[in-house]
Amino acid sequence: MELDTEFKTFADSCVYPDHPIRGLPRIRSTEHYVNLARDSKGLTSDHCPKSEKCVVTAILDDSKVLSSKTSTDADRLIALKSLGHWVGDIHQPLHVSFEDDRGGNTIRVTGQAPEICTRHGTIASFYMRSAPTLRTP
């Protein structure tokens, strides 16, 4: 992380693939999620079930860059920042989902809070307003 001019810590750098300050579109857009068939029981291999690239292959690819003796420091830095992001993405329920729900963009939730889209962190806002006992100090 000493070579990084954008981020001071690894935790901060995990937003790199989505990082808006760079003024660029998010990188490797098809690798932020994995789509499963509606009848899927889960992943059974390291391959993306419905596409050539997905978050599973992104983790594998960037792990290879990090472990390669021929990778440059710059390539390793990008792989490290991206790997942190991919590991976060794969733990988000709507990033491991079904193609027809468009990553949650077509799912609406209602409750005490106004109707909101579940994407882009707004679901956390919904939960915090609907269940204030879940708030952390």
TIRO-2110 file (N, C-alpha, C; in Angstrom, 1 decimal):
// TIRO-2110
0.8, -1.2, 0.0, N, 1, A
0.0, 0.0, 0.0, CA, 1, A
0.9, 1.3, 0.0, C, 1, A
2.1, 1.1, 0.3, N, 2, A
3.0, 2.3, 0.3, CA, 2, A
3.1, 2.9, -1.0, C, 2, A
2.9, 2.2, -2.1, N, 3, A
3.0, 2.7, -3.5, CA, 3, A
1.7, 3.4, -3.9, C, 3, A
0.7, 3.3, -3.2, N, 4, A
-0.6, 3.8, -3.6, CA, 4, A
-0.7, 5.3, -3.3, C, 4, A
-1.0, 6.1, -4.4, N, 5, A
-1.1, 7.5, -4.2, CA, 5, A
-2.6, 8.0, -3.9, C, 5, A
-3.5, 7.0, -4.1, N, 6, A
-5.0, 7.3, -3.9, CA, 6, A
-5.5, 7.0, -2.5, C, 6, A
-5.0, 5.9, -1.9, N, 7, A
-5.5, 5.4, -0.6, CA, 7, A
-4.4, 5.2, 0.4, C, 7, A
-4.8, 5.5, 1.6, N, 8, A
-3.8, 5.3, 2.7, CA, 8, A
-3.8, 3.9, 3.3, C, 8, A
-5.0, 3.3, 3.3, N, 9, A
-5.1, 2.0, 3.9, CA, 9, A
-5.7, 1.0, 3.0, C, 9, A
-5.5, -0.3, 3.2, N, 10, A
-6.1, -1.4, 2.4, CA, 10, A
-7.6, -1.3, 2.5, C, 10, A
-8.2, -1.1, 3.7, N, 11, A
-9.6, -1.0, 3.9, CA, 11, A
-10.2, 0.1, 3.0, C, 11, A
-9.5, 1.3, 3.0, N, 12, A
-10.0, 2.4, 2.1, CA, 12, A
-9.9, 2.0, 0.6, C, 12, A
-8.9, 1.3, 0.3, N, 13, A
-8.7, 1.0, -1.2, CA, 13, A
-9.7, 0.0, -1.7, C, 13, A
-10.4, -0.7, -0.9, N, 14, A
-11.3, -1.8, -1.4, CA, 14, A
-12.5, -1.2, -2.2, C, 14, A
-12.6, 0.1, -2.2, N, 15, A
-13.6, 0.7, -3.1, CA, 15, A
-13.1, 0.9, -4.5, C, 15, A
-11.8, 0.7, -4.7, N, 16, A
-11.1, 1.0, -6.0, CA, 16, A
-11.9, 0.6, -7.3, C, 16, A
-12.4, -0.6, -7.4, N, 17, A
-13.1, -0.9, -8.7, CA, 17, A
-14.4, 0.0, -8.9, C, 17, A
-15.0, 0.5, -7.8, N, 18, A
-16.1, 1.4, -8.0, CA, 18, A
-15.8, 2.9, -7.7, C, 18, A
-14.5, 3.2, -7.5, N, 19, A
-14.1, 4.5, -7.0, CA, 19, A
-14.5, 5.6, -7.9, C, 19, A
-15.4, 6.5, -7.5, N, 20, A
-15.8, 7.6, -8.4, CA, 20, A
-14.8, 8.7, -8.5, C, 20, A
-13.9, 8.9, -7.6, N, 21, A
-13.0, 10.0, -7.7, CA, 21, A
-12.1, 9.9, -8.9, C, 21, A
-11.8, 8.7, -9.3, N, 22, A
-10.9, 8.5, -10.5, CA, 22, A
-11.5, 9.1, -11.7, C, 22, A
-12.8, 9.3, -11.7, N, 23, A
-13.5, 9.9, -12.9, CA, 23, A
-13.7, 8.9, -14.0, C, 23, A
-13.5, 7.7, -13.7, N, 24, A
-13.6, 6.6, -14.7, CA, 24, A
-14.8, 5.7, -14.4, C, 24, A
-15.3, 5.0, -15.3, N, 25, A
-16.4, 4.0, -15.0, CA, 25, A
-15.8, 2.9, -14.1, C, 25, A
-16.6, 2.2, -13.4, N, 26, A
-16.1, 1.2, -12.6, CA, 26, A
-15.4, 0.1, -13.5, C, 26, A
-14.4, -0.5, -12.9, N, 27, A
-13.6, -1.4, -13.7, CA, 27, A
-14.2, -2.8, -13.7, C, 27, A
-14.0, -3.5, -14.8, N, 28, A
-14.4, -5.0, -14.9, CA, 28, A
-15.8, -5.2, -14.5, C, 28, A
-16.8, -4.5, -15.1, N, 29, A
-18.1, -4.4, -14.6, CA, 29, A
-18.8, -5.8, -14.5, C, 29, A
-18.5, -6.7, -15.4, N, 30, A
-19.1, -8.1, -15.3, CA, 30, A
-18.6, -8.9, -14.1, C, 30, A
-17.5, -8.4, -13.5, N, 31, A
-16.9, -9.2, -12.4, CA, 31, A
-17.3, -8.8, -11.0, C, 31, A
-18.3, -8.0, -10.9, N, 32, A
-18.7, -7.6, -9.5, CA, 32, A
-19.8, -8.5, -9.0, C, 32, A
-20.2, -9.5, -9.7, N, 33, A
-21.4, -10.4, -9.3, CA, 33, A
-21.3, -11.7, -9.9, C, 33, A
-22.1, -12.6, -9.5, N, 34, A
-22.3, -13.9, -10.2, CA, 34, A
-23.8, -14.2, -10.3, C, 34, A
-24.2, -14.6, -11.4, N, 35, A
-25.6, -15.0, -11.6, CA, 35, A
-25.7, -16.5, -11.6, C, 35, A
-26.8, -16.9, -10.9, N, 36, A
-27.0, -18.4, -10.7, CA, 36, A
-28.4, -18.7, -11.4, C, 36, A
-28.6, -19.9, -11.7, N, 37, A
-29.9, -20.3, -12.2, CA, 37, A
-30.9, -20.3, -11.0, C, 37, A
-32.2, -20.1, -11.3, N, 38, A
-33.1, -20.0, -10.2, CA, 38, A
-33.2, -21.4, -9.4, C, 38, A
-32.9, -22.5, -10.0, N, 39, A
-32.9, -23.8, -9.3, CA, 39, A
-31.6, -24.2, -8.8, C, 39, A
-30.6, -23.3, -8.8, N, 40, A
-29.3, -23.6, -8.3, CA, 40, A
-29.2, -23.9, -6.8, C, 40, A
-28.4, -24.9, -6.5, N, 41, A
-28.1, -25.2, -5.1, CA, 41, A
-26.8, -24.5, -4.6, C, 41, A
-26.2, -23.7, -5.5, N, 42, A
-25.0, -23.0, -5.1, CA, 42, A
-23.9, -23.3, -6.2, C, 42, A
-22.7, -22.8, -5.9, N, 43, A
-21.6, -23.0, -6.8, CA, 43, A
-21.0, -24.3, -6.6, C, 43, A
-20.7, -25.0, -7.7, N, 44, A
-20.0, -26.3, -7.6, CA, 44, A
-18.6, -26.4, -8.2, C, 44, A
-18.2, -25.2, -8.7, N, 45, A
-16.9, -25.2, -9.3, CA, 45, A
-16.4, -23.7, -9.3, C, 45, A
-15.2, -23.5, -9.8, N, 46, A
-14.6, -22.2, -9.9, CA, 46, A
-15.0, -21.4, -11.2, C, 46, A
-16.0, -22.0, -12.0, N, 47, A
-16.4, -21.4, -13.2, CA, 47, A
-17.7, -20.6, -13.0, C, 47, A
-17.9, -19.6, -13.7, N, 48, A
-19.1, -18.8, -13.7, CA, 48, A
-20.2, -19.6, -14.4, C, 48, A
-21.3, -19.8, -13.7, N, 49, A
-22.4, -20.6, -14.3, CA, 49, A
-23.1, -20.0, -15.5, C, 49, A
-23.2, -18.7, -15.6, N, 50, A
-24.0, -18.1, -16.6, CA, 50, A
-23.2, -17.1, -17.5, C, 50, A
-21.9, -17.0, -17.3, N, 51, A
-21.1, -16.1, -18.1, CA, 51, A
-19.6, -16.5, -18.1, C, 51, A
-18.8, -15.8, -18.9, N, 52, A
-17.4, -16.2, -18.9, CA, 52, A
-16.6, -15.6, -17.7, C, 52, A
-17.0, -14.4, -17.3, N, 53, A
-16.4, -13.8, -16.2, CA, 53, A
-17.4, -13.4, -15.1, C, 53, A
-17.0, -13.5, -13.9, N, 54, A
-17.9, -13.1, -12.7, CA, 54, A
-17.0, -12.8, -11.5, C, 54, A
-17.6, -12.6, -10.4, N, 55, A
-16.8, -12.3, -9.2, CA, 55, A
-15.9, -13.5, -8.8, C, 55, A
-16.3, -14.7, -9.1, N, 56, A
-15.5, -15.9, -8.7, CA, 56, A
-14.2, -15.9, -9.5, C, 56, A
-14.3, -15.6, -10.8, N, 57, A
-13.1, -15.6, -11.6, CA, 57, A
-12.2, -14.4, -11.3, C, 57, A
-12.9, -13.3, -10.9, N, 58, A
-12.1, -12.1, -10.6, CA, 58, A
-11.2, -12.4, -9.4, C, 58, A
-11.8, -13.1, -8.4, N, 59, A
-11.0, -13.4, -7.2, CA, 59, A
-9.8, -14.3, -7.6, C, 59, A
-10.1, -15.3, -8.4, N, 60, A
-9.0, -16.2, -8.8, CA, 60, A
-8.0, -15.5, -9.7, C, 60, A
-8.4, -14.7, -10.6, N, 61, A
-7.5, -14.0, -11.5, CA, 61, A
-6.5, -13.0, -10.7, C, 61, A
-7.1, -12.3, -9.7, N, 62, A
-6.3, -11.3, -9.0, CA, 62, A
-5.4, -12.0, -8.0, C, 62, A
-5.9, -13.2, -7.5, N, 63, A
-5.0, -14.0, -6.6, CA, 63, A
-3.8, -14.4, -7.4, C, 63, A
-4.0, -14.8, -8.6, N, 64, A
-2.8, -15.3, -9.4, CA, 64, A
-1.9, -14.1, -9.7, C, 64, A
-2.4, -12.9, -9.9, N, 65, A
-1.5, -11.7, -10.1, CA, 65, A
-0.7, -11.5, -8.9, C, 65, A
-1.3, -11.6, -7.7, N, 66, A
-0.6, -11.3, -6.5, CA, 66, A
0.5, -12.4, -6.2, C, 66, A
0.2, -13.6, -6.6, N, 67, A
1.2, -14.6, -6.3, CA, 67, A
2.3, -14.8, -7.4, C, 67, A
2.1, -14.2, -8.5, N, 68, A
3.0, -14.3, -9.6, CA, 68, A
4.3, -13.6, -9.3, C, 68, A
5.4, -14.2, -9.6, N, 69, A
6.8, -13.6, -9.4, CA, 69, A
7.1, -12.6, -10.5, C, 69, A
6.3, -12.7, -11.6, N, 70, A
6.6, -11.8, -12.8, CA, 70, A
5.7, -10.6, -12.8, C, 70, A
4.7, -10.5, -11.9, N, 71, A
3.8, -9.3, -11.8, CA, 71, A
4.6, -8.1, -11.4, C, 71, A
4.3, -7.0, -11.9, N, 72, A
4.9, -5.7, -11.5, CA, 72, A
4.3, -5.3, -10.2, C, 72, A
4.9, -4.4, -9.5, N, 73, A
4.3, -3.8, -8.3, CA, 73, A
3.0, -3.1, -8.6, C, 73, A
3.0, -2.4, -9.7, N, 74, A
1.8, -1.7, -10.1, CA, 74, A
0.6, -2.6, -10.3, C, 74, A
0.9, -3.7, -11.0, N, 75, A
-0.2, -4.7, -11.2, CA, 75, A
-0.6, -5.4, -9.9, C, 75, A
0.3, -5.7, -9.0, N, 76, A
0.0, -6.3, -7.8, CA, 76, A
-0.9, -5.3, -6.9, C, 76, A
-0.6, -4.0, -7.0, N, 77, A
-1.3, -3.1, -6.2, CA, 77, A
-2.8, -3.0, -6.7, C, 77, A
-3.0, -3.0, -8.0, N, 78, A
-4.3, -3.0, -8.5, CA, 78, A
-5.1, -4.3, -8.2, C, 78, A
-4.4, -5.4, -8.3, N, 79, A
-4.9, -6.7, -7.9, CA, 79, A
-5.3, -6.8, -6.5, C, 79, A
-4.5, -6.2, -5.6, N, 80, A
-4.8, -6.2, -4.2, CA, 80, A
-6.0, -5.4, -3.9, C, 80, A
-6.1, -4.2, -4.4, N, 81, A
-7.2, -3.3, -4.2, CA, 81, A
-8.5, -4.0, -4.7, C, 81, A
-8.4, -4.6, -5.9, N, 82, A
-9.5, -5.2, -6.5, CA, 82, A
-10.0, -6.5, -5.8, C, 82, A
-9.0, -7.2, -5.3, N, 83, A
-9.4, -8.5, -4.6, CA, 83, A
-10.1, -8.1, -3.3, C, 83, A
-9.8, -7.1, -2.6, N, 84, A
-10.5, -6.7, -1.4, CA, 84, A
-12.0, -6.3, -1.8, C, 84, A
-12.1, -5.7, -2.9, N, 85, A
-13.5, -5.4, -3.4, CA, 85, A
-14.3, -6.6, -3.8, C, 85, A
-13.7, -7.5, -4.5, N, 86, A
-14.4, -8.7, -5.0, CA, 86, A
-14.8, -9.6, -3.8, C, 86, A
-14.0, -9.7, -2.7, N, 87, A
-14.3, -10.5, -1.6, CA, 87, A
-15.5, -9.8, -0.9, C, 87, A
-15.6, -8.5, -0.9, N, 88, A
-16.8, -7.8, -0.3, CA, 88, A
-18.0, -8.1, -1.2, C, 88, A
-17.8, -8.0, -2.5, N, 89, A
-19.0, -8.2, -3.4, CA, 89, A
-19.6, -9.6, -3.3, C, 89, A
-18.7, -10.6, -3.2, N, 90, A
-19.2, -11.9, -3.1, CA, 90, A
-20.0, -12.2, -1.8, C, 90, A
-19.8, -11.4, -0.8, N, 91, A
-20.6, -11.6, 0.4, CA, 91, A
-21.9, -10.7, 0.4, C, 91, A
-22.1, -10.0, -0.6, N, 92, A
-23.4, -9.2, -0.7, CA, 92, A
-24.5, -10.1, -1.3, C, 92, A
-25.6, -10.4, -0.7, N, 93, A
-26.6, -11.3, -1.2, CA, 93, A
-27.0, -11.0, -2.6, C, 93, A
-27.2, -9.7, -3.0, N, 94, A
-27.6, -9.4, -4.3, CA, 94, A
-26.5, -9.4, -5.4, C, 94, A
-25.3, -9.7, -4.9, N, 95, A
-24.2, -9.8, -5.9, CA, 95, A
-24.0, -11.3, -6.3, C, 95, A
-24.6, -12.2, -5.5, N, 96, A
-24.7, -13.6, -5.8, CA, 96, A
-26.2, -13.9, -5.9, C, 96, A
-26.7, -13.8, -7.1, N, 97, A
-28.2, -13.8, -7.3, CA, 97, A
-28.6, -14.3, -8.6, C, 97, A
-29.7, -13.9, -9.1, N, 98, A
-30.3, -14.4, -10.4, CA, 98, A
-30.3, -13.3, -11.4, C, 98, A
-30.0, -13.7, -12.7, N, 99, A
-30.0, -12.7, -13.8, CA, 99, A
-31.3, -11.9, -13.9, C, 99, A
-32.4, -12.6, -13.7, N, 100, A
-33.7, -11.9, -14.0, CA, 100, A
-34.0, -10.8, -12.9, C, 100, A
-33.4, -10.8, -11.8, N, 101, A
-33.7, -9.8, -10.8, CA, 101, A
-32.8, -8.5, -10.9, C, 101, A
-31.9, -8.6, -11.9, N, 102, A
-31.0, -7.5, -12.3, CA, 102, A
-30.2, -7.0, -11.0, C, 102, A
-29.7, -7.9, -10.2, N, 103, A
-28.9, -7.5, -9.1, CA, 103, A
-29.7, -6.8, -8.0, C, 103, A
-31.0, -7.0, -8.0, N, 104, A
-31.8, -6.4, -7.0, CA, 104, A
-32.5, -5.1, -7.5, C, 104, A
-32.2, -4.7, -8.7, N, 105, A
-32.7, -3.4, -9.2, CA, 105, A
-34.2, -3.5, -9.4, C, 105, A
-34.8, -4.7, -9.5, N, 106, A
-36.2, -4.9, -9.7, CA, 106, A
-36.9, -5.2, -8.5, C, 106, A
-36.2, -5.4, -7.4, N, 107, A
-36.8, -5.7, -6.1, CA, 107, A
-37.1, -4.5, -5.3, C, 107, A
-38.4, -4.3, -4.9, N, 108, A
-38.8, -3.2, -4.1, CA, 108, A
-39.1, -3.6, -2.7, C, 108, A
-38.8, -2.8, -1.7, N, 109, A
-39.1, -3.2, -0.4, CA, 109, A
-40.0, -2.0, 0.2, C, 109, A
-40.9, -2.4, 1.1, N, 110, A
-41.7, -1.4, 1.7, CA, 110, A
-41.7, -1.6, 3.2, C, 110, A
-42.2, -0.7, 3.9, N, 111, A
-42.2, -0.8, 5.4, CA, 111, A
-42.3, 0.6, 6.0, C, 111, A
-41.8, 0.8, 7.1, N, 112, A
-41.9, 2.1, 7.8, CA, 112, A
-41.2, 3.2, 7.0, C, 112, A
-40.1, 2.8, 6.4, N, 113, A
-39.4, 3.8, 5.5, CA, 113, A
-40.1, 3.9, 4.2, C, 113, A
-39.8, 4.9, 3.4, N, 114, A
-40.4, 5.0, 2.1, CA, 114, A
-39.9, 3.9, 1.2, C, 114, A
-40.7, 3.6, 0.2, N, 115, A
-40.3, 2.5, -0.7, CA, 115, A
-38.9, 2.9, -1.4, C, 115, A
-38.0, 1.9, -1.4, N, 116, A
-36.7, 2.2, -1.9, CA, 116, A
-36.2, 1.1, -2.7, C, 116, A
-35.2, 1.3, -3.5, N, 117, A
-34.5, 0.3, -4.3, CA, 117, A
-33.5, -0.3, -3.4, C, 117, A
-33.3, -1.6, -3.5, N, 118, A
-32.4, -2.3, -2.6, CA, 118, A
-30.9, -2.2, -3.0, C, 118, A
-30.6, -1.6, -4.0, N, 119, A
-29.2, -1.5, -4.5, CA, 119, A
-28.5, -0.3, -3.9, C, 119, A
-27.2, -0.2, -4.1, N, 120, A
-26.3, 0.9, -3.8, CA, 120, A
-26.4, 1.3, -2.3, C, 120, A
-26.5, 0.4, -1.4, N, 121, A
-26.5, 0.7, 0.0, CA, 121, A
-27.8, 1.2, 0.6, C, 121, A
-28.8, 1.5, -0.2, N, 122, A
-30.0, 2.0, 0.3, CA, 122, A
-30.8, 1.0, 1.2, C, 122, A
-30.5, -0.3, 1.0, N, 123, A
-31.1, -1.3, 1.9, CA, 123, A
-30.7, -1.1, 3.3, C, 123, A
-29.4, -0.7, 3.5, N, 124, A
-28.9, -0.5, 4.9, CA, 124, A
-29.7, 0.7, 5.5, C, 124, A
-29.9, 1.7, 4.7, N, 125, A
-30.7, 2.9, 5.2, CA, 125, A
-32.1, 2.4, 5.6, C, 125, A
-32.7, 1.6, 4.8, N, 126, A
-34.0, 1.1, 5.2, CA, 126, A
-34.0, 0.4, 6.5, C, 126, A
-33.1, -0.6, 6.7, N, 127, A
-33.0, -1.3, 7.9, CA, 127, A
-32.7, -0.4, 9.1, C, 127, A
-31.9, 0.6, 8.9, N, 128, A
-31.5, 1.4, 10.1, CA, 128, A
-32.7, 2.3, 10.5, C, 128, A
-33.6, 2.7, 9.5, N, 129, A
-34.7, 3.5, 9.9, CA, 129, A
-35.9, 2.6, 10.4, C, 129, A
-36.0, 1.4, 9.9, N, 130, A
-37.1, 0.5, 10.2, CA, 130, A
-36.8, -0.3, 11.5, C, 130, A
-35.6, -0.5, 11.8, N, 131, A
-35.3, -1.3, 13.0, CA, 131, A
-34.2, -0.5, 13.8, C, 131, A
-34.5, 0.6, 14.5, N, 132, A
-33.5, 1.4, 15.1, CA, 132, A
-32.7, 0.6, 16.2, C, 132, A
-33.2, -0.5, 16.7, N, 133, A
-32.5, -1.2, 17.7, CA, 133, A
-31.2, -1.9, 17.1, C, 133, A
-31.1, -1.9, 15.8, N, 134, A
-30.0, -2.5, 15.2, CA, 134, A
-28.8, -1.6, 15.1, C, 134, A
-29.0, -0.3, 15.4, N, 135, A
-28.0, 0.7, 15.2, CA, 135, A
-26.8, 0.4, 16.2, C, 135, A
-25.6, 0.7, 15.7, N, 136, A
-24.5, 0.5, 16.5, CA, 136, A
-24.0, 1.9, 16.9, C, 136, A
-23.3, 2.0, 18.1, N, 137, A
-22.9, 3.3, 18.5, CA, 137, A
-21.8, 3.9, 17.7, C, 137, A
END
